[in-house]
Amino acid sequence: MYIAVMGSTGSGKTTFINAASGSSLRIGTGLESCTNEVQTSRPFNLDGRSVVLIDTPGFDDTTKSDTDVLRLIATSLVKRYEHGTKLAGIIYLHRISDIRMGGTSSRNFRMFRELCGEKTLKNVVVLTNMWNEVSPEVGAAREHELADKDKFFKPVIDKGARMLRHTDTKESAHAVLRYLVNMQPATLQIQDELVNQHKEIGQTAAGSELSHELKEQADKHERELQALREEMLAALRAKDDEAKEELRAEMLRKQAEIERVQRESMHLVESYRTQKEKLDAQIHEMEEKHRKQEEARARQATEAEKKRREAEEEEKRRQKQKEEQEREIERARLQAEHERALRDMQLKLEKATRQAEEERKAREAKETREAYDRALEEERRKHSLSFDSIPYILVSGFLGWLRR
């Protein structure tokens, strides 16, 4: 998810991005701007979403002309759009510490509006910062004026933009971003004009606005140059050599400024095409590098997957071998238990057999004794002998011998 950060030079764009993302983009501390190229923060997580912030130079950049700045911003936005990336939101930073919104700030905001267009204003946050440099009362009064007057931010707020405060903390920055990350990504006017409508950059709303401003600058310089010529004539008539040299130097400076403005106006389309071709080549190089990296990662992943499968197969083989060994051990254990049980059963059977034999012999002995006793009793009844008769004694003795 991409969010662009725009605003005047020194408005705190890079500081805001570093605070929100934990990046280390270079921050300007003097009068010269540091952001002279479109740069992006490192991706960071916000409530489960990956967010990238885009840092842009201001149209009052100290190292680049407004034409260069428009070309840089337009090229970056167009290339992202052509690769399927839309912006979830756009933040316009304004210092609440500024006593007034001067010509430079107004020009920056006009260009910002022409870049965005009317349809995307619901994705826009006008963010005031540097509240620690003013008292709460003064800041609140300026905020009300900015939001309530047509010459400032009221027109965009009326059409859906939000005006929020940033208190220079990470938590404050994330609170602002949370408002935008839930927005439906939008196509900026400059993206639609250059990609969908196939306009030249000079024909876009932003290009037309810049051309209009360049023409006004050229006209202004022409008027000033004409005034210098008149002063030069007066100096010539007065034979004022010192004034004449000063005027000649000033005229040369103004003439150079006029030529610079004219070159900017004429070279806008050409420089955009050159920048776009350069960026196309860079993107192609990056894509080729990315493709090779992906192929290398794919090869590494394939090799790693192959090694993983081989390791899994080896692990399965070892596991199978281990299971076979465990089954063999279990079979041996069961066989030993079976043999031991058979031996126990055999011993029990032999013991039972011996007991049965002993019981049979005891039973037979008992039956013999009982038969002897019955026979003796029968003899006694049969002969009715007395215990002291000799025949009885002989018979008893014989039977007793037989019993033994």
Secondary structure, DSSP 4 states (H G I P E B T S, - for coil): -EEEEEESTTSSHHHHHHHHH--------SSS-S--S-EEPPPEEETTEEEEEEE---TT-SSS-HHHHHHHHHHHHHHHHHTT--EEEEEEEEETT-SS--HHHHHHHHHHHHHH-STTGGGEEEEEE-GGGS-HHHHHHHHHHHHH-TTTTHHHHHTT-EEEE--SSHHHHHHHHHHHHTSPPB--HHHIIIIIS---GGGSHHHHHHHHHHHHHHHHHHHHHHHHHHHHHHHHHHT-HHHHHHHHHHHHHHHHHHHHHHHHHHHHHHHHHHHHHHHHHHHHHHHHHHHHHHHHHHHHHHHHHHHHHHHHHHHHHHHHHHHHHHHHHHHHHHHHHHHHHHHHHHHHHHHHHHHHHHHHHHHHHHHHHHHHHHHHHHHHHHH---TT-HHHHHHHHHHHHHH-
